[in-house]
Amino acid sequence: METSSNKSKGEAKESLSIPKSISKHLTPNKICTIMSIVAVIGLIISLSIGSGIPAMLFLLPSAIYQVIRTAGVSTKSASIVLLVSLAIELFLIIFNIQFDLGQYLGQDTLLIGNSSVPMGDARIVLPFIMVIAAIILLIRTRGIYTKWLSIIIIVSVFGSLYIMFPDEFPELVKMVAKRIVSSTSSLLN
């Protein structure tokens, strides 16, 4: 468990609104372990039924806890963007809605952080936004638990993309890898 002397600026206080009787037993380490198990279960279910919905649904607790844990302006913003993107993504997938963000916004790309995200089908664009937000959290925070949650989110989002768009997945990975390299280099400057 982190102490106040080694707590990252971007991390929220441990107890928040959780009652002390519960927070004594439910440490961030245990919570992140549970979130990891939940995410893996969601991915296994998604792979077995061929739908990205369970993986995204099972990712919600991690995204919510990420919002709770972050406190800095940029990290709180990134975690909120991540959670909102996940909620919209779930809505679009569950109701099978295809929505072209580029056409709606009248743009070919959208600047998220320092990354240019190609516009198109929102069901593909929103996971890009989630990955970029998770990378921002991974880079901008020093707290191990926020980093851990970010990795859970990145792996789950990529798993969901593979399940939902298996034919386009290799190209999506190439595009994301290019964006990650450009995002990482600009975030580190």
NORLINDA-V76090 format. One record per backbone hydrogen bond with DSSP energy under -1.0 kcal/mol. NH is the residue of the N-H (numbers start at 1). CO is the residue of the C=O. If there is no record, write none. Layout:
NH:CO  NH:CO
//
This chain:
11:8  12:69  18:15  22:19  23:19  24:20  25:22  26:22  27:25  31:27  32:28  33:29  34:30  35:31  36:32  37:33  38:34  39:35  40:36  41:37  42:38  43:39  44:40  45:41  46:42  47:43  48:44  49:45  50:46  51:46  56:52  57:53  58:54  60:57  63:59  64:60  65:61  66:62  67:63  68:64  69:65  70:66  71:10  76:72  77:73  78:74  79:75  80:76  81:77  82:78  83:79  84:80  85:81  86:82  87:83  88:84  89:85  90:86  91:87  92:88  93:89  94:90  95:91  96:93  97:92  101:120  104:100  105:101  106:102  107:102  110:117  112:115  115:112  117:110  119:108  122:99  124:121  125:121  126:122  128:124  129:125  130:126  131:127  132:128  133:129  134:130  135:131  136:132  137:133  138:134  139:135  140:136  141:137  147:143  148:144  149:145  150:146  151:147  152:148  153:149  154:150  155:151  156:152  157:153  158:154  159:155  160:156  161:157  162:158  163:159  164:160  165:161  169:165  172:168  173:169  174:170  175:171  176:172  177:173  178:174  179:175  180:176  181:177  182:178  183:179  184:180  185:181  186:182  187:183  188:184
//
